[in-house]
Amino acid sequence: MQAVLPRAWETPVPAKPDNIVEVRGLSKFYGSFEALKEIDLDFPRGELISLLGPSGCGKTTLLKMIAGLLQPTAGQVLVKGKPVTGPGPERAFVFQDFALMPWATVIRNVAFGLELRGMPKAQRHEIARRYIAEVGLAGFEERYPHELSGGMRQRVGLARALAVDADVLLMDEPFSAVDEQTRRKFQEDLLSLRRVQRKTFIFVTHSIEEAVYVSDRIVLLSRRPGRVSRIIEPDIPRDGTPDEIRRDRRYLDTIEDIWDGLKRFVD
Amino acid sequence: MSQLLARGTGMPVGPTPSFIRWIATRDHTLFWRLLSLALFCGAWEVAGQIPVNYALPPFSQTFMAFVGMLADGSLLSAYATTLQPLVIGIVISAVIGVAVGVLMGLRPLAEWLAAPVFIVMQAAPMAALIPLITFVYGIGMTSKVLAVTVLALPVIVLNCYKAVRNVNPSLVAMCRSFQGTRWQQVAKIVIPDASPLIFAGLRLGISAGFIGIVLAELLITPTGIGDLITYHRSVANYAEMYATIASIIVFSAVTVGGLQRLEVSLFRPEKREIA
C-alpha cells in the first residue's frame, strides 16, 4: 500500500501561513478495508472545525491520526509545519468515553498530563485547580469520577486537556455520551471557551445541529471510503442569544443543506 | 453458643420503633454476617446433638476442644510449623506470579512462551504431583514449599495475565496522548487498572496455597496442622480433629479477607466509601 504517486498537493500552492494543522494525502487501511482515502485538509489557527459525517465514515480515525494515536497508511499530518509521528505537547485529546482514571480524584485526573511531564505536585495542582474552576467544577477537586454525572465527567476530561496548554484541542464526539440538556449547555460553554482561549478546536460529531451551531468550518466526510465531500463555512450570526441563533433562517438552512448532502449516505 | 444464638436471633423478634429505625438507618452487613454464622453453628450444634454421625461432635464440644488446644499450646505450635512453608510458598508464588503474569500481558513473546504451561498447570490436578515432589525432594521443607507453589502459582499468573489484558484501552490511549512513556503507562495506568483482578488472583492463589499446605502435611509427612488432624483422628478425638479443621478454614478465610482490605486501601481509594 506504499503507492507513491505525485499528487496535487506536491505542486507549489500559494502559502497560507497560518494553518496550524495540515493533512496531506492521508489514507488509512484496516487490512483491505479502506477507511479513509486521500484526505487533504487545512485547519486554520484559532478556528473551530467540525468533522461531520455518517457513522463509519472514518472521522474518528482521522482525528486519531491527527492526534498521533493511529499511524496513517499513506500521507502525513503536519502540525505547525512538522510531520506528526506520535502524540505531542501541542495537541490534547478529549475522549468520547471521558477516559478518566476511576481510582484518581478529579484534581489528579485533571493534572495527569502535567504529572506525566514530571511537574511537581504543588505546581500542577495549582494549574489543575484553575482549570477545574474554569469548567465549573470548583469544589469537586477531591471527588472521584464515579461520584460525578456524565456531563461533569466530560468537564473533567476537558479540564485535563486544557491544563496541558496545547494549541490544538482534539475532541472525539465529546458530548455524545451526555444527555440532551447537558449537551446544549456544553455547546454554549464550548463557544464561550473559544472566546477566552486562543486555541484551535477540531471537533468530531455526528450531530448536524451541533456542528452548525458551534463551528467556523464544517468538513463533511462521505463513506466507504471516507473522503472529503464538502467544506462548509456556516454564515451564522454569533451575537444573538442561543434561542435566536437556533431560530435563525441561515442556521436552519445550513442544517437542511447539510442533511440534503448526507441523506444519500444513510442506509 | 445456644445462648449466643438466642441473643443473635432475638433482636428481630421485638418489633419496636427503635428497631425499625435501626433497620432503616445503619449498615447491617456485619449483623447479617454474624447471623449467618450463628445459624450455621446452630445447625451444627443440632446435628451434633442428634447425632447425625457418631464422629460428628456438636459445635459446643468442638469449641471447647478448640479452647483446650489453644490453652495447652498444641494448636499454636502446629500453626507455627505449618505457616513457615505456607508463607514462603505464597511469597514466592506472589512475587514470581505477578511478575510473570504482568509480563505475559505486556509482551507477546512472554505470552507465547509461558501461557500454555500455566494453562495446563491450572487445568491439571496438581495434587497428583505431590507424591512426585516427595520422590524428588524428600519430605523436608522444600517439598512443602513446592506443594504450595505448584498450586498457587498458576492461578496468580493467569489472573495477572488476564488483568493486564483487560486494561481499559481508552485509558492507555489517554496516557499515550499526553505523551506518557511506556514505563509511566505500566506504572500509572496498567497496574492500578489491573489491580482488582490481580488481587482476585492473589486471593485465589492464597486459598490454593492453603490447600497445598494441608495436602502436603497430610500426604508427605504429618507435621503441624496435618499432624494434629491425623493424630486426633487416629485416637478418635473427633472434637479436636474438627476444631483443627475449622480453625484452618477460619484462618484461611480471614487471611483472604484481610488481603481484600489491603487492596482497597492501597490501590482503590475510590472504593473505600463503598466497600
Interface residues (C-beta under 8 A of the other chain):
Chain A: A67 G68 L69 G86 P87 G88 P89 R91 A92 F93 F95 D97 A99 M101 P102 W103 T105 F112 G113 E115 L116 R117 Y144 P145 H146 V164
Chain B: N168 S170 L171 A173 M174 C175 R176 S177 F178 Q179 G180 T181 Q184 K188 I189 P192 D193 F267 R268 P269 E270
